[in-house]
Amino acid sequence: MNKFFKFVLPAIALAYFGFQFYVKFSGAEEGDLAPDFEAELIDGTPFKLSELQGKYVLLDFWASWCGPCRMVTPNLAILHEKYSDKLTIVTVALEKSGDAWKHAAQQDGFTWKHQIVEVNQFVMLNTIAQNYGVSDIPAKFLISPEGKLLPNMTFKEIDEFLMNN
């Protein structure tokens, strides 16, 4: 047991923090073109992010099992209702298993078309999340009509930004 605490535990910690560092600093940054991706929407429709150019896009990473995500996801429904004429919301649920996301999405008012569910026991190994540098959820990215990543903003700041643009 002494070897575990002396060698194995530090190696695991180093690997974890190394992965977090890599993901955080290898993803897209403000001003970059938003990394394009293809996925399948929950209704089975093929989807490509770049098809949404021309409107603002709010790309949101969340999970049904994530308490902080569930606390803020109602803000998405508010933005969707208020700005559906100029904002498209795309949610990516990073799930470990099962269909828990269905109940959570319904409970939180997810009525928009662009919902993606990615199931993987190791949720942060999801390619879409890695391309955006997502190391923690919830994570959201506002994308300009030209496809560029805008500065990181709170929901209140996004509301004010959309009100003035």
C-alpha positions, 0 to 999 in steps of 0.5 A: 500500500505504501508503494501506491501512495508513493508512486501510483497515486502521484502518477495518476494525479500527474496524468490527470492534470497533464490531460486537463492542461493539454485539453485546456490549452489545445482547444480553440480560442477567442477570435479563432474560427469555431472548430467545425464538426459533424454529429447526429441530432437526437432526432437522427438528422445529420448535423454540421456546425458550419451550416449555421453560419449567418446567425449567432450560435451558442454552443453549450456543453452540459450533462444530466449528471452535472449539478452546476450544468443543471443550475444554469441550463434554464438560462438557455431556454430563456435565451432561446425564447428571447432571441430565436430570430438571431440565435441558434442554440446547440447543446452537446450532452456529454453523458456517461450512459443511458437516457437520463439526458432526455428527462433533464432536457425536457425538465429544463425546457430544451425545445430547440432542434439542435441537441446532440448527445455524446455517450462515453464513459470518459466524457472529456475524451469527446472529440467535439469537447476537446476541439473546444478545449472543454476540460470542465462542464458546463462550458459555452461558446458564443459564435459570431455569424461569420463563424468566429469564437467570441469572448467568453461571457456569462448568460447575462452578458450574452443577453446584453450582447444580443440585445445590442447586436 
